[in-house]
């Protein structure tokens, strides 16, 4: 079992930055591929970014590429999402998720393939 708790969301203006954190507990954090997803009202949960077990490989969805950076600190059991140049269309509830992985890779994964989820943190970007 893995427990994930997100923090760092809030209300910001377009062009601002936020850093989300996801604190993990339970099983060995470094054995999991980690990812961020988001869900806006009326939309399906969508992939944002993923990072390999070691942190050496990352994958991003096209809408956030160049603006968001996913990272992890395995010593602190924490996942991060640095979000720069935020846009109103980034408004959503952001979730961290984990997936058991025998390989040290990152890739796009659909939401239904992830094993554990946090409760989410709201990010609202005003224009």
MDTraj code that builds the backbone (N, CA, C; nanometers):
import mdtraj as md
import numpy as np

residues = "UNK UNK UNK UNK UNK UNK UNK UNK UNK UNK UNK UNK UNK UNK UNK UNK UNK UNK UNK UNK UNK UNK UNK UNK UNK UNK UNK UNK UNK UNK UNK UNK UNK UNK UNK UNK UNK UNK UNK UNK UNK UNK UNK UNK UNK UNK UNK UNK UNK UNK UNK UNK UNK UNK UNK UNK UNK UNK UNK UNK UNK UNK UNK UNK UNK UNK UNK UNK UNK UNK UNK UNK UNK UNK UNK UNK UNK UNK UNK UNK UNK UNK UNK UNK UNK UNK UNK UNK UNK UNK UNK UNK UNK UNK UNK UNK UNK UNK UNK UNK UNK UNK UNK UNK UNK UNK UNK UNK UNK UNK UNK UNK UNK UNK UNK UNK UNK UNK UNK UNK UNK UNK UNK UNK UNK UNK UNK".split()
xyz = np.array([
    [0.0841, -0.1183, 0.0000],
    [0.0000, 0.0000, 0.0000],
    [0.0891, 0.1254, 0.0000],
    [0.0460, 0.2252, -0.0742],
    [0.1179, 0.3530, -0.0819],
    [0.0182, 0.4644, -0.0540],
    [0.0573, 0.5563, 0.0304],
    [-0.0246, 0.6737, 0.0571],
    [0.0413, 0.7954, -0.0079],
    [-0.0390, 0.8725, -0.0807],
    [0.0102, 0.9902, -0.1514],
    [-0.0701, 1.1124, -0.1083],
    [0.0003, 1.2201, -0.0729],
    [-0.0668, 1.3420, -0.0279],
    [-0.0086, 1.4607, -0.1031],
    [-0.0948, 1.5263, -0.1836],
    [-0.0518, 1.6423, -0.2608],
    [-0.0680, 1.7706, -0.1804],
    [0.0128, 1.8693, -0.2158],
    [0.0009, 2.0021, -0.1564],
    [0.0574, 2.1041, -0.2537],
    [0.0296, 2.2323, -0.2280],
    [0.0888, 2.3381, -0.3080],
    [-0.0033, 2.4062, -0.4068],
    [-0.1254, 2.3558, -0.4186],
    [-0.2182, 2.4195, -0.5106],
    [-0.2627, 2.5562, -0.4601],
    [-0.3343, 2.6287, -0.5465],
    [-0.3833, 2.7590, -0.5051],
    [-0.4403, 2.8361, -0.6213],
    [-0.4708, 2.9630, -0.5944],
    [-0.5245, 3.0543, -0.6951],
    [-0.4136, 3.1502, -0.7365],
    [-0.3845, 3.1524, -0.8655],
    [-0.2794, 3.2402, -0.9172],
    [-0.3295, 3.3086, -1.0431],
    [-0.2516, 3.4040, -1.0896],
    [-0.2843, 3.4723, -1.2141],
    [-0.2072, 3.4104, -1.3297],
    [-0.2572, 3.4308, -1.4481],
    [-0.1891, 3.3823, -1.5678],
    [-0.0464, 3.4373, -1.5707],
    [0.0472, 3.3485, -1.6038],
    [0.1876, 3.3852, -1.6071],
    [0.2634, 3.3551, -1.4798],
    [0.1908, 3.3289, -1.3720],
    [0.2539, 3.2972, -1.2433],
    [0.3065, 3.1537, -1.2414],
    [0.3726, 3.1211, -1.1321],
    [0.4274, 2.9875, -1.1121],
    [0.3743, 2.9269, -0.9825],
    [0.3710, 2.7951, -0.9792],
    [0.3372, 2.7187, -0.8595],
    [0.4231, 2.5936, -0.8581],
    [0.4512, 2.5434, -0.7387],
    [0.5165, 2.4138, -0.7265],
    [0.4294, 2.3229, -0.6420],
    [0.3888, 2.2130, -0.7020],
    [0.3129, 2.1117, -0.6309],
    [0.4079, 2.0082, -0.5724],
    [0.3692, 1.9543, -0.4581],
    [0.4447, 1.8472, -0.3944],
    [0.3524, 1.7291, -0.3697],
    [0.4108, 1.6119, -0.3664],
    [0.3362, 1.4897, -0.3362],
    [0.4225, 1.4068, -0.2424],
    [0.3797, 1.3964, -0.1181],
    [0.4528, 1.3197, -0.0178],
    [0.4029, 1.1758, -0.0172],
    [0.4950, 1.0817, -0.0261],
    [0.4593, 0.9403, -0.0324],
    [0.5018, 0.8681, 0.0950],
    [0.4236, 0.7721, 0.1343],
    [0.4584, 0.6868, 0.2475],
    [0.4100, 0.5458, 0.2178],
    [0.4657, 0.4515, 0.2917],
    [0.4291, 0.3130, 0.2687],
    [0.5442, 0.2381, 0.2061],
    [0.5218, 0.1812, 0.0925],
    [0.6247, 0.1015, 0.0268],
    [0.7364, 0.1892, -0.0274],
    [0.8459, 0.1294, -0.0677],
    [0.9644, 0.2006, -0.1113],
    [0.9339, 0.2922, -0.2295],
    [0.9509, 0.4212, -0.2051],
    [0.9158, 0.5216, -0.3054],
    [0.9939, 0.5012, -0.4343],
    [1.1193, 0.4666, -0.4230],
    [1.2044, 0.4567, -0.5410],
    [1.1715, 0.3372, -0.6299],
    [1.0802, 0.2524, -0.5883],
    [1.0421, 0.1389, -0.6711],
    [0.9259, 0.1722, -0.7641],
    [0.8750, 0.2946, -0.7547],
    [0.7581, 0.3334, -0.8317],
    [0.7905, 0.4379, -0.9369],
    [0.7365, 0.4200, -1.0559],
    [0.7238, 0.5294, -1.1504],
    [0.6186, 0.6230, -1.0926],
    [0.6406, 0.7535, -1.1052],
    [0.5468, 0.8514, -1.0524],
    [0.4966, 0.9415, -1.1642],
    [0.3761, 0.9925, -1.1473],
    [0.3176, 1.0774, -1.2503],
    [0.2227, 1.1797, -1.1900],
    [0.1996, 1.2840, -1.2669],
    [0.0975, 1.3837, -1.2355],
    [-0.0120, 1.3751, -1.3422],
    [-0.1341, 1.3831, -1.2964],
    [-0.2506, 1.3921, -1.3823],
    [-0.3312, 1.5143, -1.3381],
    [-0.4251, 1.5564, -1.4219],
    [-0.5136, 1.6648, -1.3838],
    [-0.6524, 1.6399, -1.4401],
    [-0.7494, 1.6997, -1.3730],
    [-0.8880, 1.6843, -1.4168],
    [-0.9607, 1.8158, -1.3982],
    [-1.0087, 1.8700, -1.5089],
    [-1.0883, 1.9919, -1.5068],
    [-1.2363, 1.9531, -1.5033],
    [-1.3223, 2.0414, -1.4544],
    [-1.4658, 2.0084, -1.4478],
    [-1.5194, 1.9682, -1.5835],
    [-1.5888, 1.8552, -1.5855],
    [-1.6493, 1.8069, -1.7084],
    [-1.5554, 1.7315, -1.8000],
    [-1.4290, 1.7243, -1.7620],
    [-1.3311, 1.6552, -1.8456],
    [-1.2830, 1.5263, -1.7807],
    [-1.2264, 1.4406, -1.8612],
    [-1.1649, 1.3206, -1.8085],
    [-1.0289, 1.3558, -1.7466],
    [-0.9838, 1.2677, -1.6574],
    [-0.8522, 1.2867, -1.5983],
    [-0.7476, 1.2676, -1.7083],
    [-0.6531, 1.3616, -1.7175],
    [-0.5551, 1.3551, -1.8248],
    [-0.4126, 1.3530, -1.7710],
    [-0.3280, 1.2874, -1.8449],
    [-0.1859, 1.2767, -1.8128],
    [-0.1187, 1.4125, -1.8266],
    [-0.0309, 1.4433, -1.7319],
    [0.0466, 1.5667, -1.7373],
    [0.1953, 1.5356, -1.7559],
    [0.2499, 1.4521, -1.6688],
    [0.3928, 1.4227, -1.6749],
    [0.4220, 1.2968, -1.5953],
    [0.5326, 1.2312, -1.6306],
    [0.5770, 1.1123, -1.5582],
    [0.7279, 1.1182, -1.5402],
    [0.7743, 1.0463, -1.4403],
    [0.9172, 1.0418, -1.4115],
    [0.9547, 0.9000, -1.3710],
    [1.0708, 0.8562, -1.4177],
    [1.1158, 0.7206, -1.3896],
    [1.1551, 0.7041, -1.2431],
    [1.1801, 0.5826, -1.2052],
    [1.2111, 0.5510, -1.0659],
    [1.3300, 0.6289, -1.0139],
    [1.4331, 0.6427, -1.0938],
    [1.5541, 0.7137, -1.0505],
    [1.5445, 0.8639, -1.0705],
    [1.4487, 0.9062, -1.1514],
    [1.4363, 1.0480, -1.1863],
    [1.5134, 1.0851, -1.3107],
    [1.5774, 0.9891, -1.3739],
    [1.6612, 1.0189, -1.4883],
    [1.5870, 1.0346, -1.6198],
    [1.4616, 0.9957, -1.6237],
    [1.3837, 1.0043, -1.7460],
    [1.2478, 1.0663, -1.7161],
    [1.2048, 1.1587, -1.8021],
    [1.0762, 1.2249, -1.7835],
    [0.9986, 1.2273, -1.9149],
    [0.8678, 1.2372, -1.9022],
    [0.7772, 1.2449, -2.0165],
    [0.6724, 1.3497, -1.9859],
    [0.6373, 1.4301, -2.0866],
    [0.5404, 1.5374, -2.0669],
    [0.4312, 1.5328, -2.1729],
    [0.3124, 1.5742, -2.1330],
    [0.2055, 1.5961, -2.2297],
    [0.2367, 1.7232, -2.3080],
    [0.1941, 1.7269, -2.4322],
    [0.2266, 1.8409, -2.5181],
    [0.1813, 1.9759, -2.4610],
    [0.0631, 1.9860, -2.4005],
    [0.0190, 2.1176, -2.3526],
    [0.1076, 2.1796, -2.2445],
    [0.1867, 2.0982, -2.1752],
    [0.2675, 2.1510, -2.0646],
    [0.4166, 2.1483, -2.0948],
    [0.4531, 2.0897, -2.2067],
    [0.5946, 2.0753, -2.2398],
    [0.6601, 2.2142, -2.2495],
    [0.7733, 2.2281, -2.1840],
    [0.8437, 2.3561, -2.1842],
    [0.8018, 2.4500, -2.0727],
    [0.6906, 2.4221, -2.0059],
    [0.6424, 2.5065, -1.8964],
    [0.6462, 2.4344, -1.7615],
    [0.6218, 2.3053, -1.7605],
    [0.6175, 2.2257, -1.6379],
    [0.7415, 2.1379, -1.6293],
    [0.7863, 2.1148, -1.5066],
    [0.8987, 2.0258, -1.4815],
    [0.8642, 1.9308, -1.3681],
    [0.8712, 1.8012, -1.3962],
    [0.8483, 1.7000, -1.2938],
    [0.9831, 1.6579, -1.2375],
    [0.9888, 1.6362, -1.1073],
    [1.1119, 1.5905, -1.0430],
    [1.0755, 1.5098, -0.9194],
    [1.1732, 1.4423, -0.8648],
    [1.1487, 1.3633, -0.7443],
    [1.2742, 1.3632, -0.6581],
    [1.2529, 1.3481, -0.5290],
    [1.3615, 1.3335, -0.4337],
    [1.3365, 1.2027, -0.3596],
    [1.4056, 1.0979, -0.3994],
    [1.3807, 0.9669, -0.3401],
    [1.4222, 0.9612, -0.1932],
    [1.5169, 1.0441, -0.1532],
    [1.5575, 1.0477, -0.0128],
    [1.4479, 1.1066, 0.0750],
    [1.3653, 1.1934, 0.0158],
    [1.2569, 1.2573, 0.0907],
    [1.1205, 1.1972, 0.0571],
    [1.1185, 1.0950, -0.0276],
    [0.9915, 1.0320, -0.0673],
    [0.8914, 1.1358, -0.1195],
    [0.9400, 1.2259, -0.2031],
    [0.8563, 1.3356, -0.2486],
    [0.8682, 1.3555, -0.3990],
    [0.7540, 1.3800, -0.4601],
    [0.7424, 1.4111, -0.6022],
    [0.7059, 1.5590, -0.6149],
    [0.7558, 1.6236, -0.7190],
    [0.7279, 1.7653, -0.7395],
    [0.6775, 1.7908, -0.8813],
    [0.6066, 1.9010, -0.8961],
    [0.5699, 1.9516, -1.0279],
    [0.5856, 2.1024, -1.0230],
    [0.6897, 2.1521, -1.0895],
    [0.7108, 2.2955, -1.1022],
    [0.6341, 2.3429, -1.2243],
    [0.5428, 2.4371, -1.2027],
    [0.4576, 2.4855, -1.3105],
    [0.4855, 2.6341, -1.3317],
    [0.5373, 2.6664, -1.4481],
    [0.5700, 2.8053, -1.4822],
    [0.4788, 2.8552, -1.5929],
    [0.4687, 2.9862, -1.6049],
    [0.3880, 3.0477, -1.7101],
    [0.2489, 2.9833, -1.7169],
    [0.1831, 2.9787, -1.6039],
    [0.0526, 2.9134, -1.5969],
    [-0.0510, 2.9853, -1.6811],
    [-0.1414, 2.9082, -1.7377],
    [-0.2480, 2.9583, -1.8238],
    [-0.3832, 2.9209, -1.7640],
    [-0.4872, 2.9954, -1.7971],
    [-0.6209, 2.9597, -1.7455],
    [-0.6607, 2.8163, -1.7777],
    [-0.6183, 2.7654, -1.8898],
    [-0.6520, 2.6267, -1.9270],
    [-0.5786, 2.5226, -1.8427],
    [-0.4860, 2.5652, -1.7583],
    [-0.4224, 2.4728, -1.6641],
    [-0.5070, 2.4523, -1.5385],
    [-0.6154, 2.5270, -1.5255],
    [-0.7021, 2.5130, -1.4093],
    [-0.7601, 2.3728, -1.4018],
    [-0.7379, 2.3070, -1.2890],
    [-0.7821, 2.1684, -1.2709],
    [-0.7458, 2.1233, -1.1293],
    [-0.7965, 2.0083, -1.0934],
    [-0.7463, 1.9380, -0.9758],
    [-0.6293, 1.8519, -1.0225],
    [-0.5172, 1.8660, -0.9550],
    [-0.3960, 1.7929, -0.9911],
    [-0.3756, 1.6763, -0.8945],
    [-0.3502, 1.5591, -0.9522],
    [-0.3323, 1.4370, -0.8752],
    [-0.1939, 1.3781, -0.9006],
    [-0.1312, 1.3285, -0.7962],
    [-0.0132, 1.2465, -0.8185],
    [-0.0551, 1.0996, -0.8128],
    [0.0193, 1.0179, -0.8818],
    [-0.0135, 0.8760, -0.8917],
    [0.1146, 0.7957, -0.9041],
    [0.1067, 0.6724, -0.8627],
    [0.2238, 0.5850, -0.8690],
    [0.1895, 0.4556, -0.9394],
    [0.2931, 0.3956, -0.9943],
    [0.2772, 0.2697, -1.0677],
    [0.4000, 0.1849, -1.0438],
    [0.3792, 0.0628, -0.9996],
    [0.4910, -0.0290, -0.9849],
    [0.5575, -0.0491, -1.1201],
    [0.6898, -0.0447, -1.1210],
    [0.7605, -0.0577, -1.2480],
    [0.8908, -0.1333, -1.2283],
    [0.9111, -0.2422, -1.3031],
    [1.0383, -0.3155, -1.2934],
    [1.1519, -0.2450, -1.3679],
    [1.1161, -0.1479, -1.4527],
    [1.2152, -0.0796, -1.5354],
    [1.2273, 0.0668, -1.4958],
    [1.3462, 0.1210, -1.5128],
    [1.3720, 0.2612, -1.4793],
    [1.3465, 0.3478, -1.6027],
    [1.2174, 0.3584, -1.6393],
    [1.1799, 0.4342, -1.7575],
    [1.0631, 0.5244, -1.7237],
    [1.0384, 0.6218, -1.8085],
    [0.9155, 0.6993, -1.7993],
    [0.8470, 0.6944, -1.9345],
    [0.7171, 0.7159, -1.9334],
    [0.6385, 0.7126, -2.0568],
    [0.5013, 0.7708, -2.0263],
    [0.4240, 0.7892, -2.1320],
    [0.2837, 0.8219, -2.1121],
    [0.2127, 0.6975, -2.0589],
    [0.1302, 0.7167, -1.9567],
    [0.0465, 0.6083, -1.9065],
    [-0.0968, 0.6580, -1.8929],
    [-0.1941, 0.5778, -1.9310],
    [-0.3338, 0.6181, -1.9077],
    [-0.3659, 0.6135, -1.7593],
    [-0.4631, 0.6916, -1.7192],
    [-0.4983, 0.7002, -1.5779],
    [-0.5344, 0.5640, -1.5196],
    [-0.6013, 0.4811, -1.5983],
    [-0.6466, 0.3534, -1.5431],
    [-0.5348, 0.2514, -1.5258],
    [-0.4128, 0.2873, -1.5625],
    [-0.3010, 0.1956, -1.5432],
    [-0.2249, 0.2239, -1.4136],
    [-0.2563, 0.3346, -1.3473],
    [-0.1840, 0.3707, -1.2258],
    [-0.2398, 0.2946, -1.1063],
    [-0.1515, 0.2647, -1.0102],
    [-0.1891, 0.1802, -0.8969],
    [-0.2455, 0.2586, -0.7781],
    [-0.1850, 0.3721, -0.7472],
    [-0.2247, 0.4491, -0.6286],
    [-0.2392, 0.5962, -0.6662],
    [-0.3307, 0.6630, -0.5941],
    [-0.3623, 0.8026, -0.6213],
    [-0.3658, 0.8836, -0.4928],
    [-0.3304, 1.0119, -0.5049],
    [-0.3535, 1.1047, -0.3971],
    [-0.4940, 1.1609, -0.4051],
    [-0.5255, 1.2510, -0.3137],
    [-0.6611, 1.3057, -0.3067],
    [-0.6788, 1.4264, -0.3975],
    [-0.5693, 1.4817, -0.4469],
    [-0.5759, 1.5943, -0.5389],
    [-0.5572, 1.7288, -0.4713],
    [-0.5098, 1.8263, -0.5483],
    [-0.4954, 1.9638, -0.5012],
    [-0.5416, 2.0570, -0.6127],
    [-0.6215, 2.1561, -0.5770],
    [-0.6831, 2.2446, -0.6762],
    [-0.5843, 2.3521, -0.7206],
    [-0.5743, 2.3685, -0.8513],
    [-0.4985, 2.4783, -0.9105],
    [-0.5951, 2.5611, -0.9948],
    [-0.6042, 2.6886, -0.9643],
    [-0.6919, 2.7780, -1.0383],
    [-0.6092, 2.8942, -1.0910],
    [-0.6169, 2.9148, -1.2225],
    [-0.5402, 3.0210, -1.2871],
    [-0.6384, 3.1216, -1.3457],
    [-0.6321, 3.2443, -1.2983],
    [-0.7222, 3.3478, -1.3478],
    [-0.6542, 3.4255, -1.4603],
    [-0.7379, 3.4762, -1.5506],
    [-0.6831, 3.5488, -1.6665],
    [-0.6676, 3.6967, -1.6368],
])
top = md.Topology()
chain = top.add_chain()
for i, resn in enumerate(residues, 1):
    res = top.add_residue(resn, chain, resSeq=i)
    for name in ("N", "CA", "C"):
        top.add_atom(name, md.element.get_by_symbol(name[0]), res)
traj = md.Trajectory(xyz[None], top)
